[in-house]
Structure formats: structure tokens, C-alpha cells
Amino acid sequence: MYIRGFLLEGKLSETGLHLNRQEMEKLYDRNFSNYERILADIVVDVQKKIRECGFNPSIKYRVKSFKSFFAKKLKLFRQAHAKPDAILPITDVLGIRIITPFMGDISKILECIKSNFIVEEIEDKGAAHSFKEFGYESIHVLIKLPEQFLPFAEGLDVPVCEIQLRTILQDAWAEVEHELIYKSEFSPTDEPLKRKLASLNAMLSLSDMLFQELRDYQHALAIELSKRRDSFISSIESIIDKEFTGKYIKTEPETVDGEEFVYSESLDEMLLHALNAHNAKKYDAAIRMYTHIIEATSRKDIHALIYKHRGMAYFSKANYKKAIEDFKNTLAIDPTCYKASYYIGIVYSVLKDYDNAIKAFSDALREHPAHFYSLLRRAQAYYHKDDLATALADCEAALLLDPTNQVALTLKQDVIKKLEM
């Protein structure tokens, strides 16, 4: 017989096992405030560790009420069929629920918990359900209470805290199922009703999968956009900043291997493929794909985005005329796009047309007065025009935003030297 905590209140007789509710409730009430303090401290620790792992999910927690505790104890006793050795302990008196928007985060948060706590048990609720069945899904993890809490854990069947990991949609289904089925012990026999419940659960599960797919696409797109931006910035630095840094960053030659790209019906997939080609320095292929996207949709917001990317590809091919045309096409659709103005200024700077470069950088700064690079590049343009006072003013404004930028610091020194001559 399991003889820990509240199971001691069960008494054997000739007619079976009985529970003394009154005695159990006294013990439970006496320890309830200790349970609350233990749980509050564990929640703080769990939340801290999960944030250190890079996640910020919603967290709920509760100490099980005695009413719920006793009802579960009765249920476990009934299931044991008067076999004391089969009686299971209650492990969810202290409960934490971690709710995240995406399925993919659950396994990562689980690994985080396993790395930072002593895990006694992991159960995948709902894993055995077939597609025809309904039932909530959740990962349940039992973590061992740290030693410092054991003196305050009197009465617990086992010194553990249960952590449930769910998506938002899994949690919504669990709440509904708990009210509709579990609490009322409702077991539908009507086949149409059972099918409706199964269909509802399937729709929520499918929605979870679709949300994850969308997030995976978003992450892939963000990575490719970041690569494309970094590559473009490197190209700018290799041409414009060399006289201020003393370095020339040699860019790799363009390689086009003749690979055939399938023009997908999905504009999102096409954009991802185009960015992949762009980042692989297959600029001709990327330009073809960007052009296809423009021709495949009438949406002006998409046109503005794609013109900007295609302009960068043209810039990387040193086709500066086409690059300026595309950046101006973006501005014709979205006059507030300060980056398009900034990129126009970059092209004019490369062409040593500093008057037009200054105008473009000024346009960018009207939309984004604190854009560091527009200030820096305009300062460089003024420097080349020997407008040293204005160059120094722009340079100092840029350094207020990024005091350690080496290009800006070197430019300031050069401007001051010329002013002192």
C-alpha cells in the first residue's frame, strides 16, 4: 500500500477502503498556505529559466482546491477496485500551465525544463488518440520539488509539481472539454455529436499545424532577408567606406549556374526562392524571379517591396541605372519608404553624383530623422563636396546615435584635419 501523505487517511475494513474526508480536509487546509508559497517560488524560477532559454510564454498556476483534490481521490479509489496497492498518488496539487502560441516551441521549452529541473515523469496526453477520437492534447511534466521546499510539503502524496505544456488552441480545447465532458462525466453516445466533437478537435489541431507552418515560413523569410540586407550593406561598405577605413572589401563574383527555377503559384514561395537566389549571388536568376512576381500580381504593396529587392540585385550587378529606376518605382507607390530614398542616395554616391546623393539622403531623413546611415552617408557626400562644416554637423549627429562607429569617427577626424588646414 502506498502510505504517503493523504493516502494515510484511507482505512481498510472488511468492506474495503474508506476515506475520512473531514480529517483529510483539516490537513489540507492546514498546509494550503505552504503549498501556495512553494508554488509561487517555483513559478518565479520556472519563468526565469524559460526566459533565459529565449521564450516568454503565458504562465498560469494554481494549488488544487480540496474539493477537486478529494473528487480526484475518490475517482482513483474507485479505479483501484479496492486494491490498495493499485492506488495512484495525486501529483498535480501544485500545478503550472505553460501556454505558447506555436507547437514548435513546446519541445524546446520541454528541453529547457529538463535541463534546469529534476524531471520525475513526462506524459504526452492525447498521443494515443486516433484521428477519429476527441480528447485534449498536452505534455505533462512532473518536476521534483527542490530540497528547500520539502519541510513545507507535508501532506503531498509525492513532492512534485506538475507542469503542463500546451499551445493556445490546445488550452482552449482543454478548457471546453473540462467543462463539457470531464466535470459532468459526459460520455456522448450520439454518433453525430461524437463526430462533431472529433471534427472540432481536428480543426484545432490542423490550425496549430498551419500556424506553425506560417511561423516556419516567416522565420525562413526573415533569415533570407537578413542575409540579403547584410550582403547589400557589405557591398556599400566595400565601395563607399574604403577611403575612411583604409579597407577594400572585395565582393565575390556573380555566379549563375543555369539552374531552372519553377515559378510557383504561391507568391510567398516565389519570394523565398528569389531571396535564396539573391543571397547565393545568382543575381540574374533573382531578377527574373522578382520580375515574375511583379507581373503575377496587381497588388501595389507587393510591387513596392519587390522593386526594392530587385533594385538591390541590380545594384549588386553594377547596373546602377536600373537600380535607381526600381528604387524610384518603390517611392512612386510608397513615398514614405525612407530606405528606398537611402538606397538611391547610395547609388548616386557610388556614381559620385553627390548633389543628387545629398538630396536623396535628405529625403530619407525627412521620413526617418534618426536614421544613422542616412546621416553618415550625407556627411560623406558633403565631405566630398568640401562642405566641411555641414559634413561635421551630420557626422556629429550620426555619432550621437552610434558613438563607436569607426567609419563615422574616422570621417570626423578627417573633417577636423581639413578644417584646421
VENNORCOR-V234614 format. One record per residue. PHI is phi in radians with two decimals (999 if undefined). D_CENTER is the distance of its C-alpha to the mean C-alpha in Angstrom with 1 decimal. Layout:
phi=<PHI	PHI>
d_center=<D_CENTER	D_CENTER>
This chain:
phi=<999	-1.33	-2.16	-2.09	0.96	-1.25	-1.19	-1.13	-1.36	-1.34	-2.16	-1.38	-2.52	-1.11	-1.67	2.16	-1.78	-2.13	-2.00	-1.76	-1.08	-1.09	-1.15	-1.10	-1.18	-1.07	-1.11	-1.11	-1.11	-1.14	-1.74	-1.04	-1.15	-1.14	-1.07	-1.10	-1.18	-1.03	-1.11	-1.03	-1.19	-1.15	-1.04	-1.04	-1.18	-1.08	-1.07	-1.09	-1.14	-1.18	-1.14	-1.11	-1.44	1.69	-2.15	-2.41	-1.37	-1.33	-2.27	-2.01	-2.71	-2.84	-1.61	-1.03	-1.20	-1.10	-1.02	-1.19	-1.09	-1.19	-1.07	-1.20	-1.08	-1.07	-1.09	-1.15	-1.16	-1.08	-1.14	-1.30	0.91	1.09	-1.89	-0.95	-1.17	-1.61	-1.22	-1.61	-1.31	-1.56	-1.98	-2.00	-1.05	-1.74	-2.23	-2.16	-2.12	-1.87	-2.11	-2.16	-1.17	-2.16	-1.04	-1.08	-1.33	-1.08	-1.12	-1.24	-1.19	-1.05	-1.09	-1.11	-1.13	-1.09	-1.35	-2.03	-2.40	-1.46	-1.64	-1.55	-2.82	-2.26	-2.25	-1.67	-1.19	1.56	-1.14	-1.55	-1.22	-1.47	-1.17	-1.54	-1.75	-2.06	2.88	-1.36	-1.93	-3.00	-1.70	-1.92	-2.14	-1.79	-1.87	-1.28	-1.17	-1.03	-0.95	-1.16	-1.64	-1.06	-1.08	-1.82	-1.80	-1.00	1.65	-1.24	-1.04	-2.46	-1.41	-2.37	-2.18	-1.63	-2.00	-1.80	-1.98	-2.50	-1.44	-1.04	-1.26	-1.10	-1.18	-1.07	-1.12	-1.07	-1.11	-1.16	-1.07	-1.07	-1.30	-1.46	-2.07	-1.16	-1.17	-1.62	0.90	-1.48	-2.17	-1.13	-1.85	-1.30	-1.06	-1.01	-1.19	-1.09	-1.15	-1.10	-1.12	-1.11	-1.14	-1.09	-1.10	-1.12	-1.12	-1.16	-1.12	-1.11	-1.07	-1.01	-1.14	-1.18	-1.03	-1.15	-1.07	-1.10	-1.16	-1.06	-1.12	-1.05	-1.15	-1.07	-1.13	-1.09	-1.12	-1.17	-1.11	-1.14	-1.07	-1.10	-1.14	-1.11	-1.13	-1.15	-1.10	-1.07	-1.10	-1.09	-1.11	-1.16	-1.72	-1.52	-1.56	-1.04	-1.34	-1.67	-1.85	1.32	-2.13	-2.14	-1.55	-1.34	-1.50	-1.24	-1.16	-1.16	-2.20	-2.16	-1.66	1.36	-1.10	-1.53	-1.80	-1.50	-1.42	-1.25	-1.28	-1.53	-1.12	-1.08	-1.14	-1.07	-1.10	-1.11	-1.12	-1.12	-1.15	-1.05	-1.11	-1.05	-1.20	-1.46	1.15	-1.63	-1.16	-1.08	-1.11	-1.09	-1.10	-1.06	-1.25	-1.03	-1.09	-1.08	-1.10	-1.05	-1.29	-1.52	-2.46	-1.75	-1.25	-1.21	-1.13	-1.22	-0.99	-1.04	-1.13	-1.25	-0.99	-1.13	-1.15	-1.14	-1.04	-1.14	-1.12	-1.08	-1.05	-1.13	-1.56	1.13	-1.62	-1.23	-1.08	-1.14	-1.07	-1.08	-1.02	-1.20	-1.11	-1.21	-1.09	-1.08	-1.15	-1.12	-1.53	-2.29	-1.11	-1.55	-1.34	-1.13	-1.14	-1.11	-1.10	-1.06	-1.13	-1.07	-1.06	-1.08	-1.08	-1.12	-1.14	-1.07	-1.40	1.11	-1.65	-1.26	-1.11	-1.18	-1.10	-1.06	-1.06	-1.18	-1.11	-1.14	-1.07	-1.09	-1.25	-1.13	-1.48	-2.44	-1.07	-1.86	-1.42	-0.95	-1.23	-1.15	-1.14	-1.11	-1.17	-1.18	-1.06	-1.10	-1.13	-1.08	-1.05	-1.18	-1.56	1.11	-1.58	-1.22	-1.11	-1.20	-1.06	-1.14	-1.10	-1.15	-1.11	-1.16	-1.13	-1.15	-1.19	-1.13	-1.48	-2.50	-1.16	-1.82	-1.15	-1.18	-1.10	-1.14	-1.11	-1.14	-1.07	-1.07	-1.07	-1.14	-1.09	-1.11	-1.05	-1.17	-1.13	-1.43	-1.24>
d_center=<47.3	44.1	45.4	42.6	41.7	42.4	43.8	46.9	47.7	48.5	52.2	54.0	57.1	59.3	57.3	53.9	51.1	50.8	48.4	49.5	47.1	48.8	48.6	45.0	44.0	45.9	44.1	40.7	41.3	42.6	39.5	36.9	36.3	35.8	33.2	31.3	31.5	30.3	27.3	26.4	26.5	24.5	21.7	21.5	21.4	18.8	16.4	17.3	16.7	13.3	12.2	14.0	12.0	8.8	7.7	9.0	10.1	13.4	16.4	19.9	23.0	26.7	30.0	31.7	34.6	38.0	38.7	35.6	36.5	40.1	39.3	37.1	39.9	42.4	40.3	40.0	43.8	44.6	42.5	44.4	47.7	49.7	48.6	47.6	46.2	43.6	42.3	38.6	37.2	34.7	31.5	29.3	31.3	28.4	25.3	21.6	19.0	15.3	13.5	9.9	9.0	8.6	11.3	9.8	8.4	12.1	13.8	11.8	12.4	15.9	16.5	15.6	18.1	20.6	20.5	21.2	23.5	26.5	25.6	28.7	27.5	24.6	25.2	23.4	24.6	25.3	25.1	28.8	28.7	30.0	28.7	31.8	31.0	29.0	27.4	24.2	21.7	20.2	20.0	22.5	22.8	25.8	25.7	29.0	29.8	30.4	34.1	34.3	33.6	36.2	39.2	37.4	36.5	40.0	40.2	36.9	37.7	35.4	33.5	30.0	26.9	25.1	21.2	19.9	16.4	15.7	13.4	14.3	16.8	18.3	18.9	20.5	22.7	23.7	24.8	26.9	28.3	29.2	31.2	32.7	33.5	33.1	34.8	37.6	38.0	37.9	38.3	38.7	41.6	41.6	40.2	38.9	37.0	35.5	34.4	32.7	30.8	29.8	28.8	26.7	24.8	24.5	23.1	20.3	19.6	19.7	17.3	14.7	15.3	15.2	11.9	10.5	12.7	11.6	7.9	9.7	11.9	9.7	8.3	12.0	13.3	11.4	12.9	16.2	16.3	15.7	18.5	20.7	20.4	21.2	24.1	25.5	25.5	27.3	29.8	30.4	30.9	33.2	35.5	35.5	34.9	37.3	40.2	38.4	36.7	39.5	37.2	36.8	33.7	35.0	32.8	33.0	35.1	33.8	34.0	34.2	35.0	36.0	33.2	33.3	30.1	29.9	29.4	27.0	27.3	23.6	23.0	19.3	20.5	23.2	21.0	18.9	22.3	23.8	21.1	21.7	25.4	25.0	23.1	25.8	28.4	29.9	30.4	33.1	31.0	28.0	30.5	31.9	28.6	27.6	31.1	30.7	27.6	29.6	32.5	30.6	29.4	31.1	27.9	28.5	24.9	24.1	27.4	26.4	23.2	25.0	28.1	26.1	24.7	28.1	29.7	27.7	29.0	32.5	32.2	31.4	34.5	36.5	37.3	37.1	39.0	36.5	33.6	35.1	35.8	32.3	30.9	33.7	32.8	29.3	31.0	33.5	30.7	28.5	30.8	28.0	26.1	26.9	25.4	27.9	30.7	29.5	29.5	33.0	34.1	32.9	35.0	38.0	37.7	37.8	40.9	42.3	42.7	41.8	43.1	40.7	37.9	38.5	38.6	35.2	33.6	35.2	33.8	30.3	31.0	32.4	29.0	27.0	29.6	27.3	26.2	27.2	28.0	30.1	32.2	32.5	33.5	35.9	37.4	38.0	39.7	41.9	42.8	44.0	46.0	47.6	46.4	45.7	45.5	42.8	41.0	41.1	39.9	36.8	36.2	36.4	34.0	31.5	32.0	31.3	27.8	27.5	30.6	30.0	29.7	32.5	33.4	33.9	35.9	38.1	38.7	39.7	42.2	43.6	44.1	45.8	48.1	49.2	49.8	52.0	54.2>
